[in-house]
Amino acid sequence: MFGGLAIWAIEFAWAARLLHWVRRQVRNFTQMMKRLHWSLRAASSVAVIAVLLSIAWLWVKHQYGFETLSQFWEYITTH
């Protein structure tokens, strides 16, 4: 996503301004995370991973109709 925005920023002023804003936000977020205690950073990382895995599972469940992880695992091991 950032690569595409960077390419657009070469051509469009609005994309350059947006890219600058996004970079500033990412830098600020990174600095904020560096100031947190390591346990809070770890908890935040675990929470983000849990959300991403939940989204991935819901997509797989919706796309392929698996109701349980055992059905999914059976499909993977037999195909």
N, C-alpha and C positions, 0 to 999 in steps of 0.2 A: 504494500500500500504506500509506504513512504517513498519507495523507488519510483512509482508511477507519479506521485505528487511532485517529486524532484524533477522528473522529465517535463511535466506540465509547467513547473516553475521557470523553466528556461524560456518558455513561450508566453506565459500569461502572468501579469502582475499580481492578480488576485491569488494565484497558486503560490507565488513566491511569498506573499504576505502570510498565507495560510501555513506554508511550510515553516516559515520563521516562527510563527505562533506555536505550532506543534512542537518544534524543537525546544522552544523555551519551556513549554509545559512538561515535556519529558525530562529536561534538565532539572526543573524545580521538583518534580516527583522523585527523581533519583536522589537529589540532595536531601529531601525529606526522609526517604527510606534509609539513607546512610546515617541519619541522626537517631533513628530508632534503635532500641535495644535489640540484640541479635535474636532474642526469643520472639519478639514481635515481628521481626522480619521473617523468621521461620514460619510463624503462624499465618502471616499474610500469604506466604508462598504456598503453604498447604491449602489454604482457603481458595486461592486462585486455581490451583491444580484440581481441587475437588469440583469447582464450578465448571472448569473446562471438560473434565471427565463426565460430569453429569450431562452437559450439552452434547458431547459426543455420543453418550449412551442413548439419549433421547432421539438423536438423529438416526442412529442405527436401528433403534426400536421402531421408529416411524417408517423408515425407508424399507426395512426388510421384514418387519412384522414379528420380531423376536420378543417374547414376553419375559423370558428369564435369561440370565447369563449362561445357564447350562444349555439352553437351545442354541445360543450364539456359539458357544464353545464346540458343541456337537457339529454345527454347520462348518466351522472353521477346520476341524480335524477330519471331516469326511470329504471335503472338497478341495 
